[in-house]
Amino acid sequence: MLHVISKPEEQKATRTIRSPNRPTNPLSYTTNPPHLQLLHSLRARSPGGSSLFSDAFHAATTLHTRSAFHFRTLCTFPVTYHYHNDAQHYHRSRLTLELFLYPKYSEPTNLALHHVNWSPPFQAPFEARIGGAYSGALANYRAAAAAFEALVSAQENVFEYRLEEGECVVFDNRRVLHARRAFDASQGERWLKGAYVDDDVFFSRLRVLQEQFEGRWTADGVVRHVVK
């Protein structure tokens, strides 16, 4: 559970504009990043601050169409993320684009995208082995990452919505990147309450409901019928 609160009285009587942030998915530095993210707007009294949602799967598919080389680079080059603050130290390396281990070969156009890990604000220094003989690989990654950043931030790939008080949005944290517009923190209170749901918990419940109402369940794209 998390709370993001901005109150006018905390802004020291000066006009404070909170800058916009970039589309990311949080907690990429953890062993098992959460599957679902919930954001509940409890106060929305400051102007601005619209939420931005970017479909990273669509951006990855577009990237593959434009440059299969850039796509493969993001599937193979490890990026390290970390959070080292407030007596906490998380550290994890991940591929930007994670694919299913067993793609559906009957669908040759299916890129088998499983997860996207994209969180530049929490990117750590690259591992020591990157450099020297690996300098070419690093240059390839930087070019691929720049192309991907342009796609996830492109206007046609972003859905914008300002959460009003009482509204809650639920989205796939491993596919949908989230950002927000700038807002004036001196003009009114802003309070977002957030929570995460682990993928194991979510899919466990989903399979139980599928078994109960459909007589079958799905895992990794494969449909399995209930054996009675």
C-alpha positions as CSV (number, residue, x, y, z in Angstrom):
1,M,0.0,0.0,0.0
2,L,1.3,3.5,-0.8
3,H,0.1,7.0,-0.4
4,V,1.1,10.0,-2.5
5,I,0.0,13.2,-0.9
6,S,0.6,16.8,-1.7
7,K,-1.0,19.5,0.4
8,P,-0.9,23.3,-0.2
9,E,0.2,24.2,3.3
10,E,3.3,22.0,2.8
11,Q,4.5,24.1,-0.1
12,K,5.9,27.0,2.0
13,A,3.6,29.6,0.5
14,T,5.4,29.4,-2.8
15,R,4.0,28.3,-6.1
16,T,5.2,24.8,-6.6
17,I,4.8,23.0,-9.9
18,R,5.4,19.3,-9.7
19,S,7.1,18.4,-12.9
20,P,5.7,15.7,-15.2
21,N,7.3,12.3,-15.1
22,R,8.1,9.7,-17.8
23,P,6.2,6.5,-18.5
24,T,7.5,3.7,-16.4
25,N,6.4,0.5,-14.5
26,P,7.6,0.6,-10.9
27,L,9.4,-2.0,-8.8
28,S,11.5,-3.4,-11.6
29,Y,14.2,-3.7,-9.0
30,T,12.3,-6.4,-7.1
31,T,12.5,-10.2,-7.6
32,N,8.8,-10.4,-8.5
33,P,7.4,-7.1,-9.7
34,P,3.7,-6.8,-9.1
35,H,1.3,-7.8,-11.8
36,L,-1.6,-5.3,-11.2
37,Q,-1.4,-1.8,-9.9
38,L,-4.4,0.1,-8.4
39,L,-4.5,3.8,-8.1
40,H,-7.4,5.3,-6.1
41,S,-7.9,9.1,-6.2
42,L,-9.0,10.3,-2.8
43,R,-8.3,14.1,-3.3
44,A,-7.9,15.8,-6.7
45,R,-8.1,19.5,-5.9
46,S,-4.9,20.7,-7.6
47,P,-5.0,21.7,-11.3
48,G,-3.3,19.4,-13.7
49,G,-1.8,16.0,-12.8
50,S,-3.6,13.9,-15.4
51,S,-2.5,10.2,-15.6
52,L,-0.9,8.9,-18.7
53,F,-1.0,5.3,-19.7
54,S,1.2,3.8,-22.4
55,D,0.8,0.3,-23.9
56,A,4.4,-1.0,-23.9
57,F,3.3,-4.2,-25.8
58,H,2.1,-2.0,-28.6
59,A,5.3,0.0,-28.6
60,A,7.4,-3.2,-28.6
61,T,5.3,-4.6,-31.6
62,T,5.9,-1.3,-33.5
63,L,9.6,-1.4,-32.7
64,H,9.8,-5.0,-34.0
65,T,8.1,-3.8,-37.3
66,R,10.5,-0.9,-37.7
67,S,13.7,-2.6,-36.5
68,A,13.9,-6.3,-35.6
69,F,17.5,-5.7,-34.5
70,H,16.4,-3.1,-31.9
71,F,13.7,-5.5,-30.7
72,R,16.2,-8.4,-30.3
73,T,18.6,-6.1,-28.4
74,L,15.9,-5.3,-25.8
75,C,15.2,-9.0,-25.5
76,T,18.9,-9.9,-24.8
77,F,20.6,-6.9,-23.1
78,P,20.4,-6.9,-19.3
79,V,19.6,-3.7,-17.5
80,T,20.1,-3.2,-13.8
81,Y,17.6,-1.4,-11.6
82,H,18.0,-0.5,-8.0
83,Y,16.4,1.4,-5.1
84,H,19.0,2.5,-2.5
85,N,17.3,4.8,0.0
86,D,15.6,5.1,3.4
87,A,17.6,2.1,4.8
88,Q,16.5,-0.1,1.9
89,H,18.7,-1.5,-0.9
90,Y,17.1,-3.4,-3.8
91,H,19.1,-4.5,-6.8
92,R,18.0,-6.6,-9.8
93,S,19.0,-7.0,-13.5
94,R,16.3,-7.6,-16.1
95,L,15.7,-7.7,-19.8
96,T,13.6,-4.9,-21.1
97,L,11.4,-7.3,-23.1
98,E,10.7,-10.7,-21.6
99,L,9.2,-13.3,-23.9
100,F,7.3,-16.5,-23.1
101,L,9.5,-19.5,-22.9
102,Y,7.2,-21.5,-25.1
103,P,5.6,-19.2,-27.7
104,K,2.6,-20.4,-29.7
105,Y,4.3,-21.6,-32.8
106,S,1.0,-21.9,-34.6
107,E,0.9,-18.1,-34.7
108,P,4.0,-16.9,-36.5
109,T,3.1,-13.2,-36.1
110,N,2.8,-13.6,-32.3
111,L,5.9,-12.0,-30.6
112,A,5.3,-13.9,-27.4
113,L,5.6,-10.8,-25.3
114,H,5.3,-11.7,-21.6
115,H,6.5,-8.7,-19.6
116,V,8.0,-5.3,-20.1
117,N,10.5,-3.8,-17.7
118,W,11.0,-0.1,-18.3
119,S,11.9,2.2,-15.4
120,P,14.7,4.6,-16.3
121,P,14.4,6.7,-13.1
122,F,15.5,3.6,-11.1
123,Q,18.2,2.4,-13.5
124,A,21.4,1.5,-11.8
125,P,25.0,1.7,-13.2
126,F,25.6,-1.0,-15.7
127,E,27.4,-4.1,-14.5
128,A,31.2,-4.0,-14.6
129,R,31.4,-6.5,-17.5
130,I,29.7,-4.0,-19.8
131,G,32.5,-2.0,-21.5
132,G,35.6,-2.7,-23.4
133,A,34.7,-5.7,-25.6
134,Y,31.0,-5.1,-24.7
135,S,31.0,-1.4,-25.8
136,G,29.3,-2.4,-29.1
137,A,26.5,-4.1,-27.2
138,L,26.1,-1.1,-25.0
139,A,25.9,1.2,-28.0
140,N,23.2,-1.1,-29.5
141,Y,21.2,-1.0,-26.3
142,R,21.3,2.8,-26.1
143,A,20.0,3.1,-29.7
144,A,17.3,0.5,-29.1
145,A,16.3,2.1,-25.8
146,A,16.1,5.6,-27.4
147,A,13.8,4.1,-30.1
148,F,11.6,2.4,-27.5
149,E,11.4,5.5,-25.3
150,A,10.2,7.5,-28.4
151,L,7.5,4.9,-29.0
152,V,6.1,4.6,-25.4
153,S,6.0,8.4,-25.2
154,A,4.4,9.0,-28.6
155,Q,1.1,10.7,-28.4
156,E,-0.7,8.0,-30.4
157,N,0.5,5.4,-27.9
158,V,-0.7,7.2,-24.8
159,F,-4.1,7.4,-23.2
160,E,-4.6,10.4,-20.9
161,Y,-7.2,10.6,-18.1
162,R,-7.5,12.8,-15.0
163,L,-8.7,10.7,-12.1
164,E,-11.4,12.5,-10.2
165,E,-12.1,12.0,-6.5
166,G,-13.4,8.5,-5.8
167,E,-12.2,7.0,-9.1
168,C,-9.9,4.0,-9.1
169,V,-7.9,2.7,-12.1
170,V,-6.6,-0.9,-12.3
171,F,-4.0,-1.8,-14.9
172,D,-1.4,-4.4,-15.8
173,N,1.9,-3.2,-14.3
174,R,4.0,-5.5,-16.5
175,R,2.5,-4.1,-19.7
176,V,1.1,-0.6,-19.2
177,L,3.5,2.2,-18.3
178,H,2.3,5.0,-16.1
179,A,3.2,8.7,-15.9
180,R,1.4,12.0,-15.1
181,R,1.2,15.6,-16.2
182,A,2.6,18.4,-14.1
183,F,0.4,19.8,-11.4
184,D,0.4,22.9,-9.1
185,A,0.8,21.6,-5.6
186,S,0.1,25.0,-4.1
187,Q,-3.5,25.2,-5.4
188,G,-5.1,22.2,-3.8
189,E,-4.7,18.9,-2.1
190,R,-3.8,15.8,-4.2
191,W,-3.9,12.3,-2.6
192,L,-3.5,9.1,-4.4
193,K,-3.7,5.7,-2.6
194,G,-2.1,2.8,-4.4
195,A,-1.8,-0.9,-4.0
196,Y,-0.3,-3.9,-5.9
197,V,-1.5,-7.4,-6.6
198,D,0.9,-10.2,-7.2
199,D,0.5,-12.2,-10.4
200,D,0.4,-15.6,-8.5
201,V,-2.5,-14.5,-6.4
202,F,-4.3,-12.9,-9.4
203,F,-3.9,-15.9,-11.8
204,S,-4.7,-18.4,-9.0
205,R,-8.1,-16.8,-8.5
206,L,-8.6,-16.4,-12.2
207,R,-8.0,-20.1,-12.9
208,V,-10.4,-21.1,-10.1
209,L,-13.1,-18.9,-11.6
210,Q,-12.4,-20.3,-15.1
211,E,-12.7,-23.9,-13.8
212,Q,-15.9,-23.1,-12.0
213,F,-17.7,-21.2,-14.8
214,E,-16.1,-22.4,-18.1
215,G,-14.8,-25.9,-17.3
216,R,-11.3,-25.0,-18.5
217,W,-8.4,-22.8,-17.5
218,T,-5.5,-21.1,-19.2
219,A,-1.8,-20.8,-18.4
220,D,0.9,-19.3,-20.6
221,G,-1.5,-19.1,-23.5
222,V,-2.4,-22.8,-23.4
223,V,-6.1,-23.9,-22.7
224,R,-6.5,-26.9,-20.4
225,H,-9.9,-28.6,-19.8
226,V,-10.9,-29.6,-16.3
227,V,-10.6,-33.3,-15.7
228,K,-13.6,-34.6,-13.7
